[in-house]
Amino acid sequence: MNPRVRVSLSASFFALAAIGCRGQTSKETPIFGIRNMYDQPKYLVQEESAFFADHRTMRPLVDGVVARDEELDLRIAQGRLEDQTGYVLEIPKEVVARMGGMDPMLARGKARYGIYCQPCHDATGAGQGLVKKRAVASGATAFVPPTFHQDRLRHAPDGQIFATITNGKSNMPPYGNQIPISDRWAIVAYVRALQIAQPKEGAQ
């Protein structure tokens, strides 16, 4: 057979095969090579389990297990002193070192601040963001965020600001699960930079 004819017939065959498969639903029973790989038992979250003695599907962690990315230093993880008597006054030096120094940390903090904080607190930290403006316009003044330039926040420990970002406060939601620890500290550093750059509340 002429090679050109052979190639033409092969192309026609595949074209017809493709057309025959398009838009059609097979009524044949599916073929499963290993049925138990396809039809596996599955539990839903908080569903009762008949397999475990405590009947819980969600298994507790083994005693002593620690997540690979868990921060064990309370000063860094929570912004609190190791004896839990208060907040750390300044950003831990270990965090600054991890970020490559204060300049890269401030750059990172500025970027994260623009994403997570600026909508409410505005670019200067004065609390005049779009969320505040819309809240006032709709009469929901309880959602107005504070300015960072008041004495109370200027003199707050760095750890307290970190804890507020982590846990939230009043109408501010917690960001502990959204923003990594180092980024939260970077935001604290940038907030301090904003406070230095702006005059005190009420100052001329």
DRENPA-3360 file (N, C-alpha, C; in nm, 2 decimals, always signed):
BEGIN
1 = MNPRVRVS = +0.09/-0.12/+0.00/+0.00/+0.00/+0.00/+0.09/+0.12/+0.00 ~ +0.04/+0.22/-0.07/+0.12/+0.35/-0.08/+0.13/+0.41/+0.06 ~ +0.25/+0.45/+0.10/+0.26/+0.51/+0.24/+0.17/+0.63/+0.26 ~ +0.15/+0.71/+0.16/+0.06/+0.83/+0.17/-0.08/+0.78/+0.20 ~ -0.12/+0.68/+0.13/-0.26/+0.63/+0.16/-0.27/+0.57/+0.30 ~ -0.16/+0.50/+0.34/-0.17/+0.45/+0.48/-0.18/+0.55/+0.58 ~ -0.10/+0.66/+0.57/-0.11/+0.77/+0.66/-0.24/+0.84/+0.66 ~ -0.30/+0.85/+0.54/-0.43/+0.91/+0.53/-0.54/+0.83/+0.60;
9 = LSASFFAL = -0.53/+0.70/+0.58/-0.63/+0.61/+0.64/-0.61/+0.61/+0.80 ~ -0.49/+0.62/+0.84/-0.47/+0.63/+0.99/-0.52/+0.75/+1.05 ~ -0.50/+0.86/+0.98/-0.55/+0.99/+1.02/-0.70/+0.99/+1.03 ~ -0.77/+0.93/+0.93/-0.91/+0.93/+0.92/-0.97/+0.84/+1.03 ~ -0.90/+0.73/+1.06/-0.94/+0.64/+1.17/-0.95/+0.72/+1.30 ~ -0.84/+0.79/+1.33/-0.83/+0.86/+1.46/-0.93/+0.97/+1.47 ~ -0.95/+1.04/+1.35/-1.05/+1.15/+1.35/-1.19/+1.09/+1.38 ~ -1.22/+0.98/+1.32/-1.36/+0.92/+1.34/-1.37/+0.87/+1.48;
17 = AAIGCRGQ = -1.26/+0.82/+1.54/-1.26/+0.77/+1.67/-1.29/+0.88/+1.77 ~ -1.22/+1.00/+1.74/-1.24/+1.11/+1.83/-1.38/+1.17/+1.82 ~ -1.43/+1.17/+1.70/-1.57/+1.22/+1.68/-1.67/+1.13/+1.75 ~ -1.64/+1.00/+1.75/-1.74/+0.91/+1.81/-1.74/+0.91/+1.96 ~ -1.63/+0.97/+2.02/-1.62/+0.97/+2.17/-1.67/+1.10/+2.22 ~ -1.68/+1.20/+2.14/-1.72/+1.33/+2.19/-1.87/+1.34/+2.22 ~ -1.90/+1.39/+2.34/-2.04/+1.42/+2.37/-2.12/+1.30/+2.40 ~ -2.06/+1.18/+2.42/-2.14/+1.06/+2.44/-2.11/+1.01/+2.58;
25 = TSKETPIF = -2.22/+0.95/+2.64/-2.21/+0.89/+2.77/-2.22/+0.74/+2.76 ~ -2.12/+0.67/+2.80/-2.13/+0.52/+2.79/-2.22/+0.46/+2.89 ~ -2.30/+0.37/+2.85/-2.39/+0.29/+2.94/-2.33/+0.16/+2.99 ~ -2.21/+0.14/+2.95/-2.14/+0.02/+2.99/-2.09/+0.03/+3.14 ~ -2.08/-0.08/+3.21/-2.03/-0.08/+3.34/-1.89/-0.04/+3.34 ~ -1.85/+0.06/+3.43/-1.70/+0.10/+3.43/-1.62/-0.02/+3.47 ~ -1.50/-0.02/+3.42/-1.40/-0.12/+3.45/-1.30/-0.07/+3.55 ~ -1.29/-0.13/+3.67/-1.20/-0.09/+3.77/-1.10/-0.21/+3.80;
33 = GIRNMYDQ = -0.97/-0.18/+3.77/-0.88/-0.28/+3.79/-0.86/-0.32/+3.94 ~ -0.86/-0.22/+4.02/-0.86/-0.25/+4.17/-0.97/-0.17/+4.23 ~ -1.08/-0.24/+4.26/-1.20/-0.18/+4.31/-1.17/-0.11/+4.45 ~ -1.10/-0.16/+4.54/-1.08/-0.10/+4.67/-1.00/+0.03/+4.66 ~ -0.93/+0.05/+4.55/-0.87/+0.18/+4.53/-0.96/+0.29/+4.48 ~ -1.08/+0.25/+4.43/-1.18/+0.34/+4.38/-1.28/+0.37/+4.48 ~ -1.33/+0.27/+4.55/-1.44/+0.28/+4.64/-1.38/+0.26/+4.79 ~ -1.31/+0.37/+4.84/-1.25/+0.36/+4.97/-1.34/+0.41/+5.08;
41 = PKYLVQEE = -1.33/+0.36/+5.20/-1.41/+0.42/+5.31/-1.36/+0.56/+5.34 ~ -1.45/+0.65/+5.37/-1.42/+0.79/+5.40/-1.50/+0.84/+5.51 ~ -1.43/+0.91/+5.60/-1.50/+0.98/+5.71/-1.51/+1.13/+5.68 ~ -1.62/+1.19/+5.72/-1.63/+1.33/+5.71/-1.58/+1.40/+5.85 ~ -1.55/+1.53/+5.84/-1.51/+1.59/+5.96/-1.61/+1.58/+6.08 ~ -1.56/+1.54/+6.19/-1.64/+1.52/+6.31/-1.75/+1.41/+6.30 ~ -1.73/+1.33/+6.20/-1.82/+1.21/+6.19/-1.78/+1.11/+6.29 ~ -1.88/+1.03/+6.33/-1.85/+0.92/+6.43/-1.78/+0.81/+6.36;
49 = SAFFADHR = -1.68/+0.75/+6.43/-1.61/+0.64/+6.37/-1.63/+0.52/+6.45 ~ -1.65/+0.41/+6.38/-1.67/+0.28/+6.45/-1.54/+0.21/+6.46 ~ -1.43/+0.26/+6.40/-1.30/+0.19/+6.41/-1.23/+0.22/+6.53 ~ -1.23/+0.35/+6.58/-1.15/+0.38/+6.70/-1.24/+0.37/+6.83 ~ -1.17/+0.34/+6.94/-1.24/+0.31/+7.06/-1.31/+0.44/+7.11 ~ -1.26/+0.56/+7.08/-1.33/+0.68/+7.13/-1.43/+0.73/+7.03 ~ -1.44/+0.66/+6.92/-1.54/+0.69/+6.82/-1.52/+0.83/+6.75 ~ -1.40/+0.88/+6.76/-1.37/+1.01/+6.70/-1.30/+0.99/+6.56;
57 = TMRPLVDG = -1.35/+1.05/+6.46/-1.28/+1.05/+6.33/-1.16/+1.13/+6.33 ~ -1.17/+1.25/+6.39/-1.05/+1.34/+6.39/-0.96/+1.30/+6.51 ~ -0.84/+1.25/+6.47/-0.75/+1.19/+6.57/-0.67/+1.30/+6.64 ~ -0.66/+1.29/+6.78/-0.58/+1.38/+6.85/-0.43/+1.36/+6.82 ~ -0.35/+1.46/+6.83/-0.21/+1.45/+6.80/-0.14/+1.36/+6.91 ~ -0.03/+1.30/+6.87/+0.04/+1.22/+6.96/+0.11/+1.31/+7.06 ~ +0.12/+1.27/+7.18/+0.18/+1.35/+7.29/+0.32/+1.39/+7.25 ~ +0.35/+1.52/+7.26/+0.48/+1.57/+7.24/+0.51/+1.60/+7.09;
65 = VVARDEEL = +0.41/+1.58/+7.00/+0.44/+1.61/+6.86/+0.43/+1.76/+6.84 ~ +0.52/+1.81/+6.76/+0.53/+1.95/+6.73/+0.53/+1.97/+6.58 ~ +0.45/+2.07/+6.53/+0.45/+2.09/+6.39/+0.58/+2.14/+6.34 ~ +0.62/+2.11/+6.22/+0.75/+2.14/+6.17/+0.77/+2.29/+6.17 ~ +0.67/+2.37/+6.14/+0.69/+2.51/+6.13/+0.64/+2.59/+6.26 ~ +0.62/+2.51/+6.37/+0.57/+2.58/+6.49/+0.69/+2.65/+6.56 ~ +0.66/+2.77/+6.60/+0.76/+2.85/+6.67/+0.74/+2.83/+6.82 ~ +0.85/+2.78/+6.89/+0.85/+2.74/+7.03/+0.88/+2.85/+7.12;
73 = DLRIAQGR = +0.95/+2.95/+7.07/+0.99/+3.07/+7.15/+0.86/+3.16/+7.17 ~ +0.81/+3.17/+7.29/+0.69/+3.25/+7.32/+0.71/+3.40/+7.29 ~ +0.83/+3.45/+7.30/+0.86/+3.59/+7.27/+0.83/+3.61/+7.12 ~ +0.86/+3.51/+7.04/+0.84/+3.53/+6.89/+0.70/+3.49/+6.85 ~ +0.66/+3.38/+6.91/+0.53/+3.32/+6.87/+0.41/+3.40/+6.92 ~ +0.42/+3.46/+7.04/+0.31/+3.53/+7.10/+0.33/+3.68/+7.13 ~ +0.46/+3.72/+7.12/+0.49/+3.85/+7.16/+0.50/+3.87/+7.31 ~ +0.50/+3.76/+7.38/+0.50/+3.77/+7.53/+0.63/+3.73/+7.59;
81 = LEDQTGYV = +0.66/+3.78/+7.71/+0.77/+3.74/+7.78/+0.76/+3.59/+7.82 ~ +0.88/+3.53/+7.84/+0.88/+3.38/+7.87/+0.81/+3.35/+7.99 ~ +0.80/+3.44/+8.09/+0.73/+3.41/+8.22/+0.59/+3.45/+8.21 ~ +0.54/+3.50/+8.09/+0.40/+3.54/+8.07/+0.36/+3.65/+8.16 ~ +0.45/+3.74/+8.20/+0.41/+3.85/+8.29/+0.38/+3.98/+8.20 ~ +0.41/+3.97/+8.08/+0.38/+4.09/+7.99/+0.43/+4.07/+7.85 ~ +0.42/+4.18/+7.77/+0.46/+4.17/+7.63/+0.61/+4.21/+7.62 ~ +0.67/+4.16/+7.51/+0.81/+4.20/+7.48/+0.81/+4.35/+7.44;
89 = LEIPKEVV = +0.90/+4.42/+7.48/+0.90/+4.57/+7.45/+0.94/+4.59/+7.31 ~ +1.03/+4.51/+7.25/+1.08/+4.54/+7.12/+1.07/+4.41/+7.03 ~ +1.08/+4.42/+6.90/+1.08/+4.31/+6.81/+1.20/+4.22/+6.85 ~ +1.19/+4.09/+6.87/+1.30/+4.01/+6.90/+1.41/+4.02/+6.80 ~ +1.53/+4.02/+6.84/+1.65/+4.04/+6.75/+1.66/+3.92/+6.65 ~ +1.61/+3.80/+6.70/+1.62/+3.68/+6.62/+1.53/+3.70/+6.49 ~ +1.42/+3.76/+6.51/+1.33/+3.78/+6.40/+1.39/+3.88/+6.30 ~ +1.45/+3.98/+6.34/+1.52/+4.08/+6.25/+1.63/+4.01/+6.18;
97 = ARMGGMDP = +1.70/+3.92/+6.24/+1.81/+3.85/+6.18/+1.75/+3.75/+6.07 ~ +1.64/+3.69/+6.10/+1.58/+3.60/+6.00/+1.54/+3.67/+5.88 ~ +1.49/+3.79/+5.90/+1.44/+3.87/+5.78/+1.56/+3.94/+5.70 ~ +1.68/+3.91/+5.75/+1.79/+3.97/+5.67/+1.83/+4.11/+5.71 ~ +1.78/+4.16/+5.83/+1.81/+4.29/+5.87/+1.68/+4.38/+5.87 ~ +1.69/+4.50/+5.93/+1.58/+4.59/+5.94/+1.53/+4.64/+5.81 ~ +1.62/+4.67/+5.72/+1.57/+4.73/+5.59/+1.48/+4.63/+5.51 ~ +1.53/+4.50/+5.49/+1.44/+4.41/+5.42/+1.31/+4.38/+5.50;
105 = MLARGKAR = +1.32/+4.39/+5.63/+1.20/+4.36/+5.72/+1.10/+4.48/+5.70 ~ +1.15/+4.60/+5.69/+1.06/+4.71/+5.67/+0.99/+4.70/+5.53 ~ +1.07/+4.66/+5.43/+1.01/+4.65/+5.30/+0.90/+4.54/+5.29 ~ +0.93/+4.43/+5.36/+0.83/+4.33/+5.37/+0.71/+4.37/+5.45 ~ +0.73/+4.44/+5.56/+0.62/+4.50/+5.64/+0.53/+4.59/+5.56 ~ +0.60/+4.68/+5.48/+0.52/+4.77/+5.40/+0.43/+4.70/+5.30 ~ +0.48/+4.60/+5.24/+0.40/+4.52/+5.14/+0.29/+4.45/+5.21 ~ +0.31/+4.38/+5.32/+0.21/+4.31/+5.40/+0.11/+4.41/+5.45;
113 = YGIYCQPC = +0.15/+4.52/+5.50/+0.06/+4.63/+5.56/-0.03/+4.67/+5.45 ~ +0.02/+4.69/+5.33/-0.06/+4.74/+5.22/-0.18/+4.64/+5.18 ~ -0.15/+4.51/+5.21/-0.25/+4.41/+5.18/-0.35/+4.40/+5.29 ~ -0.30/+4.39/+5.41/-0.39/+4.35/+5.53/-0.44/+4.47/+5.61 ~ -0.36/+4.57/+5.62/-0.39/+4.68/+5.71/-0.45/+4.81/+5.65 ~ -0.39/+4.84/+5.54/-0.42/+4.97/+5.47/-0.57/+4.99/+5.45 ~ -0.65/+4.89/+5.41/-0.79/+4.91/+5.38/-0.87/+4.98/+5.50 ~ -0.82/+4.95/+5.62/-0.89/+5.01/+5.74/-0.80/+5.13/+5.79;
121 = HDATGAGQ = -0.67/+5.11/+5.81/-0.59/+5.20/+5.88/-0.53/+5.31/+5.79 ~ -0.55/+5.30/+5.66/-0.49/+5.39/+5.55/-0.34/+5.38/+5.54 ~ -0.29/+5.44/+5.44/-0.14/+5.43/+5.41/-0.05/+5.49/+5.52 ~ -0.11/+5.58/+5.60/-0.03/+5.65/+5.70/-0.05/+5.60/+5.84 ~ -0.15/+5.52/+5.86/-0.18/+5.47/+5.99/-0.27/+5.56/+6.07 ~ -0.34/+5.65/+6.00/-0.43/+5.75/+6.07/-0.57/+5.69/+6.09 ~ -0.60/+5.58/+6.04/-0.73/+5.52/+6.05/-0.83/+5.58/+5.96 ~ -0.79/+5.63/+5.84/-0.88/+5.69/+5.75/-0.90/+5.61/+5.62;
129 = GLVKKRAV = -0.89/+5.48/+5.63/-0.90/+5.39/+5.52/-1.04/+5.39/+5.46 ~ -1.05/+5.31/+5.35/-1.18/+5.30/+5.28/-1.29/+5.24/+5.37 ~ -1.25/+5.14/+5.45/-1.34/+5.07/+5.54/-1.40/+5.17/+5.63 ~ -1.32/+5.26/+5.69/-1.37/+5.36/+5.78/-1.46/+5.46/+5.71 ~ -1.43/+5.50/+5.59/-1.51/+5.59/+5.52/-1.65/+5.53/+5.49 ~ -1.65/+5.41/+5.45/-1.78/+5.34/+5.42/-1.86/+5.32/+5.55 ~ -1.79/+5.29/+5.65/-1.86/+5.27/+5.78/-1.93/+5.39/+5.83 ~ -1.86/+5.51/+5.82/-1.91/+5.63/+5.86/-2.03/+5.67/+5.77;
137 = ASGATAFV = -2.01/+5.65/+5.64/-2.12/+5.68/+5.54/-2.25/+5.60/+5.57 ~ -2.23/+5.48/+5.62/-2.35/+5.39/+5.64/-2.40/+5.40/+5.79 ~ -2.33/+5.48/+5.87/-2.38/+5.50/+6.01/-2.32/+5.40/+6.10 ~ -2.23/+5.31/+6.05/-2.17/+5.21/+6.14/-2.04/+5.26/+6.20 ~ -2.05/+5.36/+6.28/-1.93/+5.42/+6.34/-1.85/+5.33/+6.44 ~ -1.92/+5.22/+6.48/-1.85/+5.13/+6.57/-1.73/+5.06/+6.50 ~ -1.73/+5.06/+6.37/-1.63/+4.99/+6.29/-1.51/+5.09/+6.26 ~ -1.51/+5.21/+6.31/-1.40/+5.30/+6.28/-1.27/+5.26/+6.35;
145 = PPTFHQDR = -1.16/+5.23/+6.28/-1.04/+5.19/+6.35/-0.97/+5.31/+6.41 ~ -0.88/+5.28/+6.51/-0.81/+5.39/+6.58/-0.69/+5.43/+6.49 ~ -0.64/+5.55/+6.52/-0.51/+5.60/+6.46/-0.40/+5.54/+6.54 ~ -0.29/+5.51/+6.46/-0.17/+5.46/+6.53/-0.09/+5.57/+6.59 ~ -0.13/+5.70/+6.57/-0.05/+5.81/+6.62/-0.09/+5.87/+6.75 ~ -0.18/+5.80/+6.82/-0.22/+5.84/+6.95/-0.11/+5.78/+7.05 ~ -0.10/+5.85/+7.17/+0.01/+5.82/+7.26/-0.01/+5.67/+7.31 ~ -0.13/+5.63/+7.33/-0.15/+5.49/+7.38/-0.08/+5.39/+7.29;
153 = LRHAPDGQ = -0.09/+5.40/+7.16/-0.03/+5.30/+7.07/+0.11/+5.33/+7.04 ~ +0.15/+5.46/+7.05/+0.29/+5.49/+7.03/+0.38/+5.43/+7.15 ~ +0.32/+5.42/+7.26/+0.39/+5.37/+7.38/+0.36/+5.22/+7.41 ~ +0.28/+5.16/+7.33/+0.24/+5.02/+7.35/+0.37/+4.93/+7.32 ~ +0.39/+4.82/+7.39/+0.50/+4.74/+7.36/+0.49/+4.68/+7.22 ~ +0.60/+4.65/+7.15/+0.59/+4.59/+7.02/+0.51/+4.45/+7.03 ~ +0.53/+4.38/+7.13/+0.47/+4.25/+7.15/+0.32/+4.26/+7.16 ~ +0.27/+4.37/+7.21/+0.12/+4.40/+7.22/+0.06/+4.42/+7.08;
161 = IFATITNG = +0.13/+4.50/+7.00/+0.08/+4.52/+6.87/+0.09/+4.39/+6.79 ~ +0.19/+4.31/+6.81/+0.20/+4.18/+6.74/+0.08/+4.09/+6.78 ~ +0.05/+4.09/+6.92/-0.06/+4.01/+6.97/-0.19/+4.06/+6.91 ~ -0.21/+4.19/+6.89/-0.33/+4.24/+6.84/-0.35/+4.19/+6.69 ~ -0.24/+4.19/+6.62/-0.25/+4.14/+6.48/-0.29/+3.99/+6.48 ~ -0.23/+3.92/+6.57/-0.25/+3.78/+6.58/-0.39/+3.74/+6.62 ~ -0.43/+3.80/+6.73/-0.56/+3.76/+6.79/-0.68/+3.85/+6.75 ~ -0.65/+3.97/+6.70/-0.76/+4.06/+6.67/-0.80/+4.14/+6.79;
169 = KSNMPPYG = -0.89/+4.24/+6.78/-0.94/+4.31/+6.89/-1.06/+4.39/+6.84 ~ -1.16/+4.39/+6.93/-1.29/+4.46/+6.90/-1.34/+4.41/+6.76 ~ -1.35/+4.50/+6.66/-1.40/+4.47/+6.53/-1.29/+4.42/+6.44 ~ -1.16/+4.43/+6.48/-1.05/+4.38/+6.40/-1.04/+4.23/+6.41 ~ -1.05/+4.16/+6.29/-1.04/+4.01/+6.30/-0.90/+3.96/+6.33 ~ -0.88/+3.84/+6.37/-0.74/+3.79/+6.40/-0.68/+3.75/+6.26 ~ -0.55/+3.77/+6.25/-0.48/+3.74/+6.13/-0.37/+3.63/+6.16 ~ -0.38/+3.56/+6.27/-0.28/+3.46/+6.31/-0.27/+3.35/+6.21;
177 = NQIPISDR = -0.38/+3.31/+6.15/-0.38/+3.20/+6.06/-0.36/+3.25/+5.91 ~ -0.36/+3.37/+5.89/-0.34/+3.43/+5.75/-0.20/+3.48/+5.73 ~ -0.14/+3.54/+5.83/-0.01/+3.61/+5.81/+0.09/+3.53/+5.89 ~ +0.20/+3.49/+5.83/+0.31/+3.41/+5.90/+0.37/+3.50/+6.01 ~ +0.43/+3.44/+6.11/+0.48/+3.50/+6.22/+0.58/+3.61/+6.18 ~ +0.67/+3.58/+6.10/+0.77/+3.68/+6.06/+0.71/+3.80/+5.99 ~ +0.61/+3.78/+5.91/+0.54/+3.89/+5.84/+0.46/+3.97/+5.94 ~ +0.41/+3.91/+6.05/+0.34/+3.99/+6.15/+0.44/+4.09/+6.22;
185 = WAIVAYVR = +0.56/+4.03/+6.25/+0.66/+4.12/+6.31/+0.70/+4.23/+6.21 ~ +0.71/+4.19/+6.08/+0.75/+4.29/+5.98/+0.64/+4.41/+5.98 ~ +0.52/+4.37/+5.99/+0.41/+4.48/+6.00/+0.43/+4.56/+6.12 ~ +0.46/+4.50/+6.23/+0.49/+4.58/+6.36/+0.60/+4.68/+6.33 ~ +0.71/+4.64/+6.27/+0.82/+4.73/+6.23/+0.77/+4.84/+6.14 ~ +0.69/+4.81/+6.05/+0.64/+4.92/+5.96/+0.55/+5.01/+6.03 ~ +0.47/+4.96/+6.12/+0.38/+5.05/+6.20/+0.47/+5.15/+6.28 ~ +0.58/+5.10/+6.33/+0.67/+5.19/+6.41/+0.73/+5.29/+6.32;
193 = ALQIAQPK = +0.76/+5.25/+6.19/+0.81/+5.35/+6.10/+0.71/+5.46/+6.06 ~ +0.59/+5.42/+6.05/+0.48/+5.51/+6.02/+0.46/+5.61/+6.14 ~ +0.48/+5.56/+6.26/+0.46/+5.65/+6.38/+0.58/+5.75/+6.38 ~ +0.70/+5.71/+6.34/+0.81/+5.80/+6.34/+0.79/+5.90/+6.23 ~ +0.74/+5.86/+6.12/+0.72/+5.95/+6.01/+0.61/+6.05/+6.02 ~ +0.51/+6.02/+6.10/+0.40/+6.11/+6.12/+0.40/+6.18/+6.26 ~ +0.35/+6.30/+6.26/+0.34/+6.37/+6.39/+0.24/+6.31/+6.48 ~ +0.26/+6.34/+6.61/+0.16/+6.28/+6.71/+0.02/+6.34/+6.68;
201 = EGAQ = -0.08/+6.26/+6.72/-0.22/+6.30/+6.71/-0.23/+6.43/+6.79 ~ -0.29/+6.53/+6.72/-0.31/+6.66/+6.78/-0.20/+6.76/+6.77 ~ -0.08/+6.71/+6.72/+0.04/+6.80/+6.71/+0.02/+6.88/+6.58 ~ +0.07/+7.00/+6.58/+0.06/+7.09/+6.46/+0.19/+7.07/+6.37;
% end
